[in-house]
């Protein structure tokens, strides 16, 4: 009987607490705490997602870049930029520099299939290119668009840049940066008149047949020296007269052989006409 009375008193106490005027306020407080906790968790998730935005870009640029990508690039590169085994490669991890180079020089979107993409007038404006670069950069870490510090040719050394260029680049682009033929119908494009930013990005990303020169191979300061050397060549022009495409002894030898043969034939015709 005593236990029954004790149990009844406990039930009555709990019942009174449920009917207490502050019981509703307690339930409301618990609800608010739960809601706040869920909101904080959702905010944390959004912050983690937002951390994929590369330095120098905004979440809005990433969002707009994704829209542009889906509308113009996903047909070839896939909806998630994962590429296809038999087609265009994955863009995950290529970085903003690759997009800025390929799209900024008009190589992408590719106008026609072939051994390699050709430089043409860009399809997108600077703002759209930056948005596409921001989206691709958010997919994975990769080379970034260079800072202006490494494009300032006033700080570069053209003599050292020429030495580095002849060691690392001249075998394909020739010593004057005029370009040259490669195997399989590909070619090393001319670097004459090319913007320094694109030269820097090409060295870091290795487009087409070009090897990748990362910062461990050629530091940013050395890359700036190479850009300074090429800019110096553009400013000097061809002090010796006709450049003949700046292709070196091949074009020069062909010209001398052709002119020499023409002079010999002319001399033979003249001598024959004199003897008759």
C-alpha positions as CSV (number, residue, x, y, z in Angstrom):
1,X,0.0,0.0,0.0
2,X,2.8,2.4,0.8
3,X,4.5,1.7,-2.5
4,X,1.2,2.4,-4.3
5,X,0.7,5.7,-2.6
6,X,4.3,6.7,-3.3
7,X,3.8,5.8,-7.0
8,X,0.5,7.9,-7.1
9,X,2.3,10.9,-5.5
10,X,5.0,10.7,-8.2
11,X,2.5,10.6,-11.0
12,X,0.6,13.5,-9.4
13,X,3.8,15.5,-9.2
14,X,4.6,14.9,-12.9
15,X,1.1,15.8,-13.9
16,X,1.3,19.1,-12.0
17,X,4.6,19.9,-13.7
18,X,3.0,19.2,-17.2
19,X,0.3,21.6,-16.3
20,X,2.8,24.2,-15.0
21,X,2.5,27.6,-16.8
22,X,6.2,27.5,-17.7
23,X,5.9,24.0,-19.3
24,X,5.0,25.5,-22.7
25,X,7.9,27.9,-22.5
26,X,10.3,25.0,-21.8
27,X,9.0,23.1,-24.8
28,X,9.4,26.2,-26.9
29,X,13.0,26.7,-25.7
30,X,13.8,23.1,-26.6
31,X,12.3,23.5,-30.0
32,X,14.3,26.7,-30.7
33,X,17.5,24.9,-29.6
34,X,16.9,22.1,-31.9
35,X,16.1,24.4,-34.8
36,X,19.2,26.5,-34.1
37,X,21.3,23.3,-34.0
38,X,20.0,22.2,-37.4
39,X,20.6,25.6,-38.9
40,X,24.1,25.6,-37.6
41,X,24.8,22.2,-39.1
42,X,23.4,23.3,-42.5
43,X,25.5,26.5,-42.4
44,X,28.6,24.4,-41.7
45,X,27.8,22.2,-44.7
46,X,27.4,25.3,-46.9
47,X,30.7,26.7,-45.6
48,X,32.5,23.4,-46.5
49,X,31.0,23.5,-50.0
50,X,32.0,27.2,-50.3
51,X,35.5,26.3,-49.4
52,X,35.9,24.8,-52.9
53,X,35.9,28.4,-54.3
54,X,39.4,29.1,-55.5
55,X,41.3,32.2,-54.3
56,X,40.5,35.3,-56.3
57,X,37.0,34.1,-57.2
58,X,33.5,34.3,-55.7
59,X,30.8,31.8,-55.2
60,X,28.7,33.8,-57.7
61,X,31.4,33.4,-60.3
62,X,31.5,29.7,-59.7
63,X,27.7,29.5,-60.0
64,X,27.6,31.5,-63.3
65,X,30.6,29.5,-64.6
66,X,28.7,26.2,-64.0
67,X,25.8,27.5,-66.0
68,X,28.1,28.5,-68.9
69,X,29.8,25.1,-68.7
70,X,26.6,23.1,-68.8
71,X,25.4,25.2,-71.8
72,X,28.6,25.2,-73.8
73,X,31.1,22.6,-72.6
74,X,29.2,19.7,-71.0
75,X,28.4,18.1,-74.4
76,X,32.0,17.1,-74.8
77,X,33.5,17.2,-71.3
78,X,30.5,15.7,-69.5
79,X,28.0,17.3,-67.0
80,X,30.5,17.0,-64.2
81,X,33.5,17.8,-66.3
82,X,34.7,14.2,-65.9
83,X,35.4,13.8,-69.6
84,X,35.0,10.6,-71.6
85,X,37.5,7.7,-72.2
86,X,37.4,8.2,-76.0
87,X,36.9,12.0,-76.1
88,X,37.9,15.2,-74.3
89,X,39.7,14.7,-71.1
90,X,38.5,15.4,-67.5
91,X,38.8,19.0,-66.3
92,X,39.0,18.1,-62.7
93,X,42.3,19.4,-61.3
94,X,43.4,21.3,-64.5
95,X,43.0,24.6,-62.7
96,X,41.9,28.1,-63.7
97,X,45.1,28.6,-65.8
98,X,44.2,25.9,-68.3
99,X,40.7,27.4,-68.8
100,X,42.0,30.9,-69.1
101,X,44.6,29.8,-71.8
102,X,42.3,27.5,-73.8
103,X,39.2,29.7,-73.8
104,X,41.1,33.0,-73.8
105,X,43.1,32.1,-77.0
106,X,40.0,30.7,-78.7
107,X,41.2,27.2,-78.8
108,X,38.1,26.1,-76.8
109,X,35.3,25.6,-77.6
110,X,37.2,23.7,-80.4
111,X,36.0,24.8,-83.9
112,X,36.8,21.6,-85.7
113,X,38.4,18.3,-85.0
114,X,42.1,17.8,-85.9
115,X,45.5,16.9,-84.5
116,X,45.3,19.9,-82.2
117,X,43.1,23.0,-81.4
118,X,43.9,26.1,-83.3
119,X,44.0,29.6,-81.8
120,X,41.1,31.8,-83.0
121,X,39.1,34.7,-81.8
122,X,37.6,33.8,-78.3
123,X,34.0,33.0,-78.1
124,X,33.5,34.3,-74.5
125,X,34.3,37.7,-73.1
126,X,36.8,38.3,-70.2
127,X,34.0,38.1,-67.5
128,X,32.7,34.8,-68.8
129,X,36.2,33.3,-69.1
130,X,36.8,34.2,-65.5
131,X,33.5,32.6,-64.5
132,X,34.4,29.4,-66.4
133,X,37.8,29.4,-64.8
134,X,36.3,29.8,-61.3
135,X,34.0,26.8,-61.9
136,X,36.7,24.5,-63.1
137,X,39.0,25.7,-60.3
138,X,36.4,24.7,-57.8
139,X,36.4,21.1,-59.1
140,X,40.0,20.5,-57.9
141,X,43.3,22.1,-57.2
142,X,45.4,23.1,-60.2
143,X,47.6,25.8,-61.7
144,X,46.1,29.3,-61.1
145,X,46.1,32.3,-63.4
146,X,49.5,34.1,-62.8
147,X,49.8,37.1,-60.6
148,X,50.8,40.4,-62.4
149,X,54.1,40.2,-60.5
150,X,55.3,37.3,-62.7
151,X,54.1,39.1,-65.9
152,X,55.9,42.3,-65.3
153,X,58.7,42.2,-67.9
154,X,60.3,45.3,-66.5
155,X,61.5,43.0,-63.7
156,X,62.7,40.3,-66.1
157,X,66.1,39.5,-67.5
158,X,65.9,38.9,-71.3
159,X,69.5,37.5,-71.5
160,X,68.8,34.8,-69.0
161,X,65.3,34.3,-70.5
162,X,66.9,33.7,-73.9
163,X,69.3,31.1,-72.4
164,X,66.4,29.3,-70.7
165,X,64.3,29.4,-73.8
166,X,67.0,27.9,-76.0
167,X,67.5,25.1,-73.5
168,X,63.8,24.2,-72.9
169,X,61.7,25.5,-75.8
170,X,63.7,26.2,-78.9
171,X,63.8,22.6,-80.1
172,X,60.1,22.9,-80.9
173,X,59.4,26.7,-81.2
174,X,62.9,27.5,-82.6
175,X,65.2,30.1,-81.1
176,X,63.1,33.0,-82.5
177,X,59.8,31.6,-81.2
178,X,58.5,31.2,-84.8
179,X,57.1,27.7,-84.2
180,X,57.7,24.6,-86.1
181,X,56.2,21.3,-87.3
182,X,55.8,18.2,-85.1
183,X,54.8,14.6,-85.9
184,X,51.3,13.5,-86.6
185,X,50.2,16.7,-88.2
186,X,50.7,18.7,-84.9
187,X,52.8,21.8,-84.7
188,X,54.4,24.1,-82.1
189,X,52.7,27.4,-82.6
190,X,54.4,30.7,-83.1
191,X,55.0,32.7,-80.0
192,X,55.5,36.0,-81.7
193,X,53.0,38.6,-80.4
194,X,51.5,36.2,-77.9
195,X,50.4,37.7,-74.6
196,X,52.7,37.0,-71.7
197,X,49.9,35.6,-69.6
198,X,49.2,32.9,-72.1
199,X,52.8,31.9,-72.4
200,X,53.0,31.5,-68.6
201,X,49.8,29.5,-68.5
202,X,50.9,27.2,-71.4
203,X,54.1,26.4,-69.6
204,X,52.3,25.5,-66.4
205,X,49.5,23.5,-68.0
206,X,51.2,21.8,-71.0
207,X,48.5,22.2,-73.7
208,X,48.4,19.9,-76.8
209,X,51.9,18.2,-77.2
210,X,53.7,20.7,-74.9
211,X,55.3,19.3,-71.8
212,X,54.4,20.8,-68.4
213,X,57.0,23.1,-66.8
214,X,55.9,23.3,-63.1
215,X,57.4,25.7,-60.6
216,X,59.9,23.0,-59.5
217,X,61.3,22.9,-63.1
218,X,61.1,26.6,-64.0
219,X,60.3,28.9,-61.1
220,X,58.0,31.9,-61.7
221,X,61.0,34.3,-61.9
222,X,62.6,32.2,-64.7
223,X,59.2,32.0,-66.5
224,X,59.1,35.8,-66.3
225,X,62.6,36.0,-67.9
226,X,61.4,33.8,-70.8
227,X,58.4,36.0,-71.4
228,X,60.7,39.1,-71.3
229,X,63.0,37.5,-73.9
230,X,60.1,36.8,-76.2
231,X,58.8,40.3,-75.8
232,X,62.2,41.7,-76.6
233,X,62.2,39.7,-79.8
234,X,58.9,41.2,-80.7
235,X,60.2,44.7,-80.1
236,X,63.4,44.2,-82.1
237,X,61.7,42.8,-85.1
238,X,64.1,41.6,-87.8
239,X,67.1,43.9,-87.8
240,X,68.8,41.9,-90.6
241,X,66.0,42.5,-93.1
242,X,63.7,39.8,-94.3
243,X,63.1,37.2,-91.5
244,X,62.1,34.5,-94.0
245,X,59.7,33.2,-91.3
246,X,62.6,33.1,-88.7
247,X,63.0,29.4,-89.6
248,X,66.8,29.5,-89.6
249,X,69.1,27.8,-92.1
250,X,66.3,25.8,-93.8
251,X,64.5,28.8,-95.3
252,X,67.7,30.7,-95.8
253,X,69.4,27.8,-97.6
254,X,66.4,27.3,-99.8
255,X,66.4,30.9,-100.8
256,X,70.1,31.0,-101.6
257,X,69.8,27.7,-103.6
258,X,66.7,29.0,-105.5
259,X,68.3,32.4,-106.3
260,X,71.6,30.8,-107.2
261,X,70.0,28.3,-109.5
262,X,68.0,31.1,-111.1
263,X,71.1,33.2,-111.7
264,X,72.9,30.2,-113.3
265,X,70.0,29.6,-115.6
266,X,69.8,33.3,-116.5
267,X,73.5,33.4,-117.2
268,X,73.3,30.3,-119.4
269,X,70.4,31.8,-121.4
270,X,72.3,35.1,-121.8
271,X,75.5,33.3,-122.9
272,X,73.6,31.2,-125.4
273,X,71.9,34.2,-126.9
274,X,75.2,36.0,-127.2
275,X,76.9,33.1,-129.0
276,X,74.1,32.8,-131.5
